[in-house]
Amino acid sequence: MAARTNGPGTGRAFLIEARSRLDDVAQLVRHCLGQLDEAQIWWRPGEGMNSIGNLVLHLAGNLRQRFEVNVAGRADVRDRFGEFTHREAIPKGELLRRFDESVGAADARLGSLAPEALAEERSVQRGGEDVQATVLSIVFQTLMHLAGHAQEIVYMTRMQLGDRYSFRTPSLVPPAMRPNG
């Protein structure tokens, strides 16, 4: 029998993979924050550039907006501008709590979605305009956005720590990406 390439089986597989990617990337962000003190988290490479703290605020806001507002239809309370302009250091524990709360809510939303919901359309903002996007598209784009900023956080962490940067343990790396694996 040929493998199914569409239908509920594919939708279920996508949702399982989306939750796995969300968890992997969230672990990467936590891994970086765990190596930094508050001054390093709020350090900016240049005045017009973001700190890791601002990126974490932005990721928490984006996850909340995309999964709770765009997918679930809840009220939008996001202050996107404030995510980037915030200058006072938020303690690392509080920053992690906000991030973890948004990740947990996103994971719960993914876990509650029926595979059929992936094809449903929702209204989202793009370039200041309301446009229609499928739930699948919203999930996919949000995870790409999260992963992109997570790599930015890794780079900024390594830039500050140099040789003191601690790489993630091999057990966290998928088998296909391990050397000789």
Stockholm file with secondary structure:
# STOCKHOLM 1.0

chainA/1-181         MAARTNGPGTGRAFLIEARSRLDDVAQLVRHCLGQLDEAQIWWRPGEGMNSIGNLVLHLAGNLRQRFEVNVAGRADVRDRFGEFTHREAIPKGELLRRFDESVGAADARLGSLAPEALAEERSVQRGGEDVQATVLSIVFQTLMHLAGHAQEIVYMTRMQLGDRYSFRTPSLVPPAMRPNG
#=GR chainA/1-181 SS CCCCCSSHHHHHHHHHHHHHHHHHHHHHHHHHHHTCCHHHHTCCSSTTSCCHHHHHHHHHHHHHIIIIIIITCCCCCCCHHHHHHCCSCCCHHHHHHHHHHHHHHHHHHHHHCCGGGGGCEEEEEETTEEEEEEHHHHHHHHHHHHHHHHHHHHHHHHHHHGGGCCCCCGGGSCGGGSTTC
#=GC SS_cons         CCCCCSSHHHHHHHHHHHHHHHHHHHHHHHHHHHTCCHHHHTCCSSTTSCCHHHHHHHHHHHHHIIIIIIITCCCCCCCHHHHHHCCSCCCHHHHHHHHHHHHHHHHHHHHHCCGGGGGCEEEEEETTEEEEEEHHHHHHHHHHHHHHHHHHHHHHHHHHHGGGCCCCCGGGSCGGGSTTC
//
